């Protein structure tokens, strides 16, 4: 009897441990760090909100609040106008 239970339990084997997808809670990095002003002259910081083609990433991917997403978009547009950031590129990162 004990051997049967042991045999059934040993039949189930996994090559890799079963991973459970745990989503990290998105947060607004501006609120967390206490940033009140988005500087359009800081190109390296603004690159975090752009994809490889130079498009602005949406809120659902970055976790930025609506208030700061508008400020980021405005700062990116100003930086593009002053040639700090490119309008379009093939491989930005």
ChimeraX attribute file (.defattr): number of C-alpha atoms within 10 A of each C-alpha:
attribute: neighborCount
match mode: 1-to-1
recipient: residues
	/A:1	6
	/A:2	6
	/A:3	8
	/A:4	9
	/A:5	9
	/A:6	10
	/A:7	11
	/A:8	9
	/A:9	10
	/A:10	9
	/A:11	8
	/A:12	7
	/A:13	8
	/A:14	7
	/A:15	5
	/A:16	6
	/A:17	7
	/A:18	7
	/A:19	6
	/A:20	6
	/A:21	6
	/A:22	6
	/A:23	6
	/A:24	6
	/A:25	6
	/A:26	13
	/A:27	12
	/A:28	16
	/A:29	14
	/A:30	16
	/A:31	12
	/A:32	8
	/A:33	8
	/A:34	9
	/A:35	11
	/A:36	10
	/A:37	11
	/A:38	18
	/A:39	17
	/A:40	21
	/A:41	15
	/A:42	14
	/A:43	16
	/A:44	10
	/A:45	12
	/A:46	20
	/A:47	18
	/A:48	12
	/A:49	20
	/A:50	19
	/A:51	14
	/A:52	13
	/A:53	14
	/A:54	20
	/A:55	15
	/A:56	18
	/A:57	17
	/A:58	13
	/A:59	16
	/A:60	9
	/A:61	9
	/A:62	16
	/A:63	15
	/A:64	21
	/A:65	16
	/A:66	11
	/A:67	9
	/A:68	19
	/A:69	21
	/A:70	13
	/A:71	16
	/A:72	20
	/A:73	19
	/A:74	15
	/A:75	20
	/A:76	29
	/A:77	18
	/A:78	16
	/A:79	20
	/A:80	17
	/A:81	12
	/A:82	12
	/A:83	11
	/A:84	17
	/A:85	23
	/A:86	16
	/A:87	14
	/A:88	12
	/A:89	13
	/A:90	8
	/A:91	9
	/A:92	13
	/A:93	11
